[in-house]
Amino acid sequence: MKKIIFPIVSVVLVAAAIGYYMFNKPHRDVASERAIYTFEDQQLNQLLSKNFDSAFSVMGDQPIEVSGEIKSIEGDHNNLIVLNGVVVQLQDNQPAVLIGDHVTIKARLTGFDDLFMEAKLDQGTIQPKNE
C-alpha cells in the first residue's frame, strides 16, 4: 500500500507546483516588445482577407504596428479604436485621441472577422509620433 501512495502523492505535488507556477506567471507585455511587422490599416486588411491562414501562421500572436486614421472610438473608457478595416482593443491609460486623428498603434494580432472584413488586435498602445 505504501508503494502506491508515495508515487501518487509525488505526482499530485509536482502537478500542484506546476499549476501554481503557471497561474502566477507574469503576463506578456506587448508594449515593451519590438514590433515585428509594420502596416497601414488597409494594407493589413487586404493581406489578411486574401489569405488569412498563411498570413496568420506568420503574424498571429505577434506584435505589429498599424497606422491609420481613426474612424470611430467606442467603449466606456474609449478603449476600442476602429481604423479602416482594423479594430484595436487598447490597454488602459492611453493618450487621448479624436476621430480623424492619424495614429500608429502597436498591438497583438488575434484574428480576422470574415463577416465584417476587419482585422482584430488587442493589447494596443498608441505610439508617440516621430516628428
Secondary structure, 3 states (H helix, E strand, C coil): CHHHHHHHHHHHHHHHHHHHHHHCCCCCCHHHCCCCEEEEHHHHHHHHHHCHHHHHHHHCCCEEEEEEECCEEECCCCCEEEECCEEEEECCCCCCCCCCCEEEEEEEEEEEECCCCEEEEEEEEECCCCC
